[in-house]
Amino acid sequence: MDKHWDKVDNFRIDKFMMLVRHVISEVFSVLKLSHYDQITWLSDFLSKFINAPLTAQGLLLQLADVYIVELGKTDD
């Protein structure tokens, strides 16, 4: 990935980050339908994801950026 990183255009990165936002939104929708009974798997996943050693933290920063916004949209 590092070898071809300079050839990745911003449009592809933006599409991937939009996919991440959509997945987070759908996760919150499913949790809301279950009345937040199954929230432990999300908290386990997020704690493993946050504590894992990452070489690039763009995905973690995107998750932190959209987490509260998408939760607010879902929990109206």
C-alpha positions in Angstrom: 0.0 0.0 0.0 2.8 2.4 0.8 4.3 1.8 -2.6 1.2 3.0 -4.4 -0.1 5.6 -1.9 0.9 8.6 -4.0 -1.2 7.3 -6.9 -4.5 7.0 -4.8 -6.7 9.9 -5.7 -8.7 11.9 -3.2 -12.0 10.8 -4.9 -11.4 7.2 -3.9 -10.4 8.1 -0.4 -13.6 10.3 -0.1 -15.7 7.4 -1.3 -14.2 5.0 1.2 -14.7 7.5 4.1 -18.3 7.9 2.9 -18.7 4.1 3.1 -17.3 4.2 6.7 -19.8 6.9 7.6 -22.7 4.9 6.1 -21.6 1.7 7.9 -21.5 3.5 11.2 -24.9 5.0 10.6 -26.3 1.5 9.8 -24.7 0.0 12.9 -26.4 2.7 15.0 -29.8 2.0 13.2 -29.5 -1.7 14.0 -28.6 -1.0 17.6 -31.6 1.4 17.9 -33.9 -1.3 16.6 -32.7 -3.7 19.3 -33.1 -1.0 21.9 -29.4 -0.9 22.5 -29.4 -4.4 24.0 -26.5 -5.5 21.9 -24.2 -2.6 22.5 -21.4 -4.7 24.1 -20.2 -6.1 20.8 -19.8 -2.5 19.5 -17.9 -1.4 22.6 -15.7 -4.5 22.4 -14.9 -3.8 18.8 -14.2 -0.1 19.3 -11.9 -0.8 22.3 -9.9 -3.3 20.2 -9.8 -1.0 17.2 -8.7 2.0 19.3 -6.0 0.1 21.2 -4.6 -1.7 18.2 -1.3 -0.4 16.9 -1.9 1.5 13.6 0.6 2.7 11.2 -2.0 5.1 9.6 -4.6 6.6 11.8 -6.9 8.1 9.1 -9.6 5.5 9.6 -9.6 6.0 13.4 -9.8 9.8 12.9 -12.7 9.4 10.5 -14.5 7.2 13.0 -13.9 9.7 15.7 -15.2 12.5 13.4 -18.4 10.9 12.4 -19.3 8.9 15.6 -21.3 11.6 17.5 -22.8 13.1 14.3 -24.2 9.7 13.1 -25.4 8.8 16.6 -27.3 12.1 16.8 -28.9 11.4 13.4 -30.0 7.9 14.4 -31.2 8.7 17.9 -33.7 11.5 17.0 
